[in-house]
């Protein structure tokens, strides 16, 4: 291990500084973790000295490859590598060594995908995967900041505590990636089942018939102006947890959540109605939320990249904007498609809606009896 004089000579340590003891403890910890003085200098220049030990866990093999070297390793053209990299959501790599050795397996998987699908389809799928991975990464960082680093800041913890916390977090996150594959398999099976249930035309595999619903929180915009960041974050988290639980229990799928609104889909009209009603009911009774309203439309939709497009989707979005707090509005086709008699559909008039060439019959969904 380097001695204090070596740290001082490298410009990493000032024995006369007020925090000299804390700094030396951090440098010794990093040395014990395997970091070299050169790595510490580079990390200090990038203002990432405390997280260095965690960074080394995230990237245990620091060897880098240029774009041309990656092309040679994978058999992909350099231009293809650049296109796939940008499709995954990243900026073009700089000149010189950039990619890590573990990226070889990633690009090899892209290569295999290109053999099965077209090059365009592979790039398209890469965008979806990249966006999903990006969201997971953002959620992981946000969780660390709010649940770990905030406490360190509040108690004025030394950099050594930051370093240890980063190591613990990186160890946990590397373990987290082991769940991706089995979870993906479960989601893949569920997606196949949903697509088979919703498929309406064997000649058009991208057209599905399903109910698409939207539920949004009442008065969210105005109320959020009066809330602290912590309260607002807690509200959004509670809403997301509630929607994921209810939609999942009833066999639907959360397509996306955008702040105060969730978009979901279900091939079974009865399940879709139950989802919409329960979301509105449970949001209304939740102590931390302020009630909700819903819009639901059954029809054909184009299914691409895990999202849905088309007039039924647009109609569901229009209906939620018309609904009063605590109510769910649906289209005529849905009102005629449920089974079992669990729901009632009360006429709510006709409306001319933007994007539709004729007046739309609207019904209010309630529970029967």
RABEL-V435644 format. One record per run of one state. SS is the DSSP state (A for helix, B for strand, O for the rest). FROM is the first residue (numbers start at 1). TO is the last residue. If there is no record, write none. Layout:
SS:FROM:TO  SS:FROM:TO
//
This chain:
O:1:3  A:4:9  O:10:19  A:20:32  O:33:36  A:37:45  O:46:51  A:52:58  O:59:63  B:64:65  O:66:66  A:67:74  O:75:77  A:78:87  O:88:98  B:99:100  O:101:102  A:103:116  O:117:118  A:119:154  O:155:158  A:159:176  O:177:177  A:178:198  B:199:199  O:200:206  B:207:217  O:218:219  A:220:224  O:225:228  A:229:249  O:250:252  B:253:258  O:259:260  B:261:266  O:267:268  A:269:285  O:286:291  B:292:304  O:305:306  B:307:309  O:310:310  A:311:322  O:323:327  B:328:331  A:332:335  O:336:342  B:343:351  O:352:359  B:360:367  O:368:369
//
